[in-house]
Amino acid sequence: MGRSIFDLPLRVTFYARVSTDQEEQINSLENQVQYYTELIKSKPNWTFVPGYIDEGISGGTTKKREDFNRMIRDAGAGLFDFIITKEISRFSRSTLDSIQYTQELLENNVGVLFQNDNINTLDTDSEFRLVIMAGVAQDEIRKLSERLKFGFRQAIKNGHVLGNDKLYGYDKKDCVLTTNPEEAEIIRIIFDLYANQKLGTRSISKKLTEMGYTSREGNAFNTLTIRHILENPKYKGWYCGNKTQSLDYRTKKKAFLDESEWVMYPDPTIPAIVPEELWNRANALYKKRREEMMEHTSGESFQNRYPYSTKIICEEHGTTFHRQVLESKKGKKEVWQCKVYRTHGRAACSAPQIRSSELDLILSRIFKELMKEKQTIIDSLVTVLTNVPKEVDYGSRRRRVEDEIGEINLKKDRLLDLSVEGALTVEEFKQRNDALNVQIRMLEIQLDTIREQEAKSKDGNLNIAEIRRVLDRELSFEEGVNTAMVASILEKTVVKKESGKEEIHLDIYLKSGRQYEAVYAPNKTSASIIRLKSITPRLPIRKT
C-alpha cells in the first residue's frame, strides 16, 4: 500500500477567506481557522505553519488580498510544503485564475488540497480534474462590464460620436470635428497614391518620407498607420462605431468586430477629406489584394493543428523545432527539426529530427502510467461534474470563447495585411498563421464541450452512465494519444545534446511539474523505447 498525504513529513498551512465582514461571516472564518488548525496539528507527521487569512475581501481579484499574496511569496521562499483550503473559489472566483496559482505553487514544490472539490494537486491526475473544473465551474463577476456595454450601445443609438480625440486629419473640440488643413492634405495624398497610382502601403510610407511628411510625433508613417487611414470611413464623411467589443472587463482585452457588425452611416457633422468614390475605390482595391494574398498562401497546412508546436526544444541552441512534412512512396510523415538546422544546415546543429509518431508512442506510455488508478479518477471526475452549480451561465461562457476565436481571426487578418504589405515573408506568414490556427482549434474543442454541457443542463439531469463511458474511453488511450490532451498538459520536451541517429534522449516536462527521461531508438517503421522513467517527485520528502 502506498502512503497517503497524511503520512508524509510536511510543513502544512491553510488559507481561509470570507467575502464580507458581517458577523455571521466572521464566525464562519473563526470556525475555518479552528478546524484547519486542529486538523493539521492532529497529524503526527505534519508540522503546523500558521495560516493565512483574508476577511471582508472579494475573491474577484487578488490585488487587495494581502495574506493571499503573502502566502504565494512565502511559498516561493520555501516556508511550507502544503496548503489546505476549502475549495477552488477560495483562491479566486475565476477558476482559471485559481488554476494559474496552483501551477505557480507546484513550480515551487508546494501542493494544495481543495477539500470540497476533492482535488489534491499532488495527485497524478490533478491536472486533468483542474482542466475539467476550469471548463465546468467558471463563475465570473460581469455586471459592471455589461452596464458599460449597454451605455455604449445607447450612445451609438442616440447618435453621440464616440472615438479618438486625436484622429489624424482632424481637430476635435467639444465632440465637434474640424478639418486640419495640413494633415488633410497628407490624407488626400495617401488615397491618391494607393487608389490612383496603385502603390502599396510600404511604397507609400517610403514616398511620404521622401516628401518630408511625418506623423504628429515626428515619425515616419508606418504601414499599419497608412492601413488604418485607408480603412477609416470618417475620411469620406461617414460615422463608424461599434468596431470593438470588450472581451474581459478585468484584463481590458478587446476584440475587433467583423465589418458587418459596425454601425456606419453618412454623418453631416463629419467633414469629408476625400470623395466617397475615391474612398470606396481604395478600399475595394485593398480587399482585392488581401483576397489574392490569401489565395496565394492557402493550403492544407493552414487547416491542420500541431499539438507539438513550440513544445520541442533543442538543448544545444535553446531554439524550437519546426514542423516538416516528408513525402515518400509510403505516404507523408510529420517530423520536427531544429530551427538552426532548418536555417543553416546539418553543420550548424547535430540534433536529429523527431517524428510525431515517436512522441505519440512515448507520451501514451506516460499517460497510461499516470492513469493506473483510472477508476478512482473517473469517480472523482463524476463527483465534480454532478456537484456543479445548476446556475452556471453557459451562454456567457460560450460567447466568451466565441469572442476569443473572433479575436484570433482578427489577428490572422492583421497578419495577412502585413504579408500583403511585404512586411512578412510567405514562410513567416505561414508559420505564425499556423500557430493561430492551433489556438482556434483548441478553442473550438472547448466551445464544443460548452455546447454539450449547455444542452445537457437544459435536460435537467446528467447521463452519468454516458459520462463514465466517455471518460473510460478517453483515459484508456486505446486509440493512441489524444492530441488535445497532449497540448493541454505537455509543457515541453527537450532534445538532449547526446542524441544521435541511433539513440534519441529526451527530457519531458508536464505542466503539472512532473518530469521524465526517455531514451529510444528510431527506425523506419516505428520506435523502440529503451528507457522511460520519472525523475522528479511532486514534493521532496524531507528527513525528520
N, C-alpha and C positions, 0 to 999 in steps of 0.2 A: 504494500500500500504506500502511495506517495504521501508526502507531508502536506498538510493544509497551510494556508497563510498564517493561521494562529500558532503553528509550530516553529515558524521562522523567527530568529532573533532580530527583531526590527525595532527601530525607533519610530513610534506611531503618534501622530497628532490628529486633530479633527478640524473641520471647518463648519461653522454654523452661521446662518443669516436669516433675518426676518425683514420684510419689506416696509413695515411701518413701526412706529414707536408706541402704538396703542398698548394698553395694559395687558390684554389677552395675548398679544404677540410677544410681549416681553416675557410673560410667563412661559410661553412656548419655547422661547430662546433659552430660558433658565433650565427648562426640562431637557432640551437638547444637550446643553453643556454638562448637566449632571449625568445624563445617560452615557454620553461618549467617554467622559472621564472615568466612570465606573467600569465601562466595558473594557477600555484599554488597560486599566490597572489590574483587571481581573485575569489577564492573560500572562502566565508566568514568563513566557519568552519575549514579551513586549516591554519596551521601555517607554514610559509616558512622556510625551513632549507637550507642554501647554498648548491649547488650541488657539484658533484664530476666529474671531467673532466680529461680525458687522451687524449693527442693528439700525432699523429705520432707513435702510438703503435699498434702492431699487436694483433688481437684477438685470435691467436692460443694458447697463454699461458697467465697466469695472473701474472707470476713471476715479470715482469718489469712494470706492470701497478700499479703504486704507489697509485693513487687515488682510483682505484677499491678495492685494498686490504685495504686501509684506511676505505673505506665505509663499508666493511664487518666487520672490527674491531669495528667501531663506532656503527654498528647495534647491535653487541653483548653487547656494553656498554649502549644501550638504548637511543641513541641520537635522534632517529626518529622512526616513525611508518610505513612509506610507501615510496616506491621508484617508480618513473615513468621513463621509458626508452623507446627507440624507438622500439626495437624488441629483440627477444631472442639472436640473434647473437651479440648484443652489449655486452652481458656478456662474451661470448666466441664463437668462430666459431664451437666448439664442442657442439652440442645441449645437449648431456649427461652431459657435464661439467656445462652448464648453469642450467640445472635442479638440479644438486647437490647443486649449490649455492642458488637457490631459496628455496630448502628444508632447508638448513642451516639458511637462513633468517627467514623462517617460525618458526623454532625452537626458534628463538629469538623474536617472535611475530612481525615480520616485513613482510609486504606484498609487492608484486611487480606488477606493471601494465606494460605489454608489449603491447604498443599501436597498432603497426602494426599487431601483431599476435592475437589481441583481447583476451588476456589472463590476467585475474586478479587473482593472486594466492590466494586471499581471498575468491573467489567464491568456492562453494562446489564442483563444477565439474572440478576445475582446474587440479587436479591430473590426471584425465582421458585425458584431452587435452594435458597436458605436456608429458604423456607417448606416445600418438599418435604422437606428434611433434618429439619426440626422434626417433621414428621409420620411420618418413617420411622425415624430413628435415636435416638429418646429412650431413655435407659437410666438410670433413677433408683435411688438407694440407698433402700430402704424396709424393711429387716429390722427395725429398731428399732420403726418405726411398727406393723408387723404384730404384733410381740410385745405391744405395748401394747394393741392392739385385742383380741388374744386374752385378755389379762388382764382387760379389762373384761367381755368376754363370759362368762368363767368366774366372775367376781364376781357378775354378774347371775344366772347359772345356780345359784350356791350360795346365793342369797337375801341377799347382802350389799347393804345400801342404799347407793347412791352418789348424790350430788346436792348441792344447795345447802345450805350450813350456815346460811344466813340467810333461810330461807323465811318469808315474811310469814305471821303467824298461829301460828307455832310457835317454840319454843326447842329447840335441838339441843345435846346434850352426850353425848359418848362414843357417837355414832351412834344415840342414842335421841331421838325426837321427843316433846315435850310441848306441850300447848296453851298459848298465850299468851292469857289471858282478854280483855284489852283489844283486841288485834289480831283475835282470833277473832270478836268482836262486829262489827267492821267488815266482815269477810269475809261474815258472815251478812246484813248489810245490803245488800252488793253483790249477792248472789244473789237476795235478795228484790226489790230494785229492778228487776233485769233479768228474772227469770223470772215474777214475780207482777205487778209493776206495768208491765212491758213498756217500761221506759226503755232508751234506747241508752247506749252507753258514754260518750259526751260529756256526756249529761244526767246520768249517774251521777257523773261527775267533778265537774260543777258542784254537784250536790246534796251530795256529801261535803264540798266546800269550804264550802258554806253551813252545814253541820252542825259545822264546825270540825275535821274529821278530816284528818290529814296522814300522809304516809309516815314511816318511821323517820328519814329525813333532814330531816323538817320541810317537805317539798314537797307540792304538791297531787298527788293520784292522777291520772296521765295515762291516756289511753285505752288505751295499749299495756299498761300495768301491770294495768289492770282486765281486759283481754282475757286476759292470762296467768293471772290469778286464776281467771277463769271456766273456763278450759280445763284447769287442773291437777287431775288425778284424786286427788291426795293429800287434797284438801279433803273428799272423800267417803270417805276411809279406804282408798284404793287405792294400791298401789305402781305407779310408772310409770318405766321405764328404757328405754335404747336409743333415745332420742329424737333423738340426733345421731350423725353419723359424721364422722371426720376425713377431709378430702379430700387434704391435703398436709402431711406432718409438718414440712416446712421453713417454710411460711408460717403454720402453725397454723389454716388455714381449716377450718371445719366446715360441714356441711350438715344441715339438719333432715330427718329421715326421714319418710316417709309414716306416718300413724297406724296403718296395717295392720302395720307393722314394729315398733311399740312393744311392749315387754314390760310387760303390765298384769295385776294380779290383786289381789283384796282382801287387805289386809295388817293383821292384828290388832295389829301394833306401831305402826301409824299411827293416832292418834286422829282420828276424823272430826269436822269442824267443821260441815258441813251434811249433811242427809239425802241418801242416794243418789238418791232420787226427785227431789229439788229440783235436784241437780247435773245429772242426766240431762235434766231438762226445760229447764234453762238452756242446755245445750249443743245440744239439739235445736233450740231457737229460734235460737241463734247460727248453726248450719249452714243453717237455712232462710233467714235473712236474707242470708247470703252467696250462696246459690244464686239468690235473687231479684235480687240486685245483678248477678250475672254474666249472668243472662238479660236484664236491662235494658241492659247495656252491651255485649253480644256483637254481633258483626257481622263483615263480611268484612275490615274494616280490621285486625282482630286476627290474621288469618291471613296477611297479606302481610308481606314483608320489604323494607326500604327501604335499599338499599346507600348512598344519598346522605345518609341521616340524620346530622345533626351535622357533615357534611363540607362544606357550603356556607355561607360566611361573608360577611356584609355588611361591606365595608371601612368604610363610613360610621359604623356603630354598633358593630361588633365582635360582633354577635349572629348566631346561626344562622338559616338559612332553614328554614321549616316546610313540611311536605308538604300539598298540597291537591289534591283530585281534582275537575276541572271536567267537567261533562257538557254535551254538545251533540248536535245531530242526527247527527253523525258518530261519536258514541260518547264514551267517557271519555278524559281525558288527565291525566297526573300532572305537576303543576307545583310549584315551590318559591318561597315568598315570605318576605321578611324578617320576623322576629318583630315588629319595631317597626311595620312596615306592617300586619301582621295585627292588632295590638293598637290602633293609633292612626290608621290610615288613611294614604292617599297623601300628605297634607300633612306627615306626620312622617318619611317615608322615600321617596326618589325611586328607589331601586333597582328595576329591572324584575324581573318574575317569570322564573324559569328553568324550562324544560321538561326533564324527564328525558331525552327523546329527543335533545335538543340536546347534553347532556353525553355521552350514549352515542356520538354521532357524533364528537365531539372526542376522547374517550378511545380510541375504536377507531383513530383516526389515530395517536395517540401510541403505542399498543401495537404497531401494525404497524411503526412506525419503530424501536421497541425490538427488534422481532423480525426484523430484516433477516438476522441470522445464525441463522435458525431451526434449520437442520440441525446447526450446531455446538452449539446449546443442547440439542437433543434428544439428541445423542451424549453430552454431559456428564451429562444427567439419567439416561440409561440406565446410564452408568458408576456414578453414585451409587447407583442402585437395585440394581444387580447386586452391589455391594460391601457391601450392608447385612448386618451380622452375622445369622446364622441364628437366634441365640438371643434375638432381640427378643421381649419379653413383650407380645404383642398383647392378651392378656386383661386385663392390668393397665391398659394404655393405654385399652382400650375401657371398662373400669369407671370409670376416672378421668373420662373425658368424660361418661359417663352420670351420674356424681355431680355434675359441673358443671351438667348440664341439670337435675338434680333440685334443685340449689341455686337456680337461676334460677326454676324453677317455684314454689319456696317464697317467693321474693321477690315473685312475681306474686300469690301468696296473701296476703302481707302488704299489698301494695298494695290488694288488694280489701278487706281488713279496714279499712284506712284510709278507703277510699271509702265503705264501709258506715257507718262511724262519722261520716262527714261531714267528715273531715279533708282530703279531696281532692275537688275538683270532678270531674264526669264527664269533662270535657275533659282535665284534668290526669291523671286515671287512664288515659285512652286513650293519651295521649302517652307516658307512662312505661311503660305496658304494651307499647305497640308497640316501644319500644326494646329491651325484654327479649325480645320475640318475634324480633327481628333476631338477637340473640345466640344464641337457641336454634336458629334456622335454620342459622347458621354452624356451631354445634357439631354439628348433625345431619349436615351435609355432611362434617365431619371424621370423625364416627362411621361414616358410610357408607364413607369411604376406609379407615379402620382395619379394618372388617369385610372389605372386599375384600382388603386386604393379608393379613389373618389367613387367609382362605380360600386365597389363593394360596400362602402359606407352608406350608400343610398339603399342598399338591400337590407341594412339594419344588422345583419348577422354575418360573421366571418365563417367561411368554409374551412374549419380547422383541418379536416382531413386533406383537403386540397393543398392547404399551406404546407402541411407536413410532407406531402408527396413531392411538391416542388422543391422544398428545402433539401430533402433527401437526395433528389436528383442533382441539384446544384453542388452539394457538398461531397458527392461521390466522385466527381471528376472522371466519370466513366467515358465521357466523350472528349477527354483532354482538358486543357486549361481553359477556363472561361476568361477570355481576353479582357472583358470589362473588369473582372475581379483582379486580374494581374495589374491593370492600370491603377486600380484603386488602392492596393496595398503594397506594391513593389516600389520602393524608394529609388534604388539604383543597383546596378551590378557593375563591378569594376573588373576589367580585363587586366590581369596581373602581368608584370614585366616578363616573368619567366615563361609565359605562354608561347607555344610554337605550333607548328603544323601537326605534331604527333600528340601533344597534350595541351589542353587549354585550362588555365587556372582562373577561377572567378571568385570574387568576394561578393556575396549577395546580401543586400540590406533591405529589410522590410520596414514599412512606415511605423510598425509597432515597436521598433527598436531591436528586433531580433536580427542576428547576422549569421550567415552560413558561408562555409568554404566548399567549393565544388571543383573537382578535377575530372575532366572527361576527355575521351579520345574521339575526335570527329572522324567520320569516314564518309564515303559517297552516299550511303543509303540512310544512315541514322547516326546515333552517337552512343558510345558505351561509357556509362558513368563509373569512374574509378573510385572516387571518394566524395561523399557528401556528408557534412557534419555541421551541427550547430556549434558556434564558438563563443556566443555571447549570452549568458543568462540574463533574465529580466532584471534581477537585482543581485548585487554581490552579497553573499552570506558572510557576515562579519563574525569573527571569532569572539566568543564570550569569555 
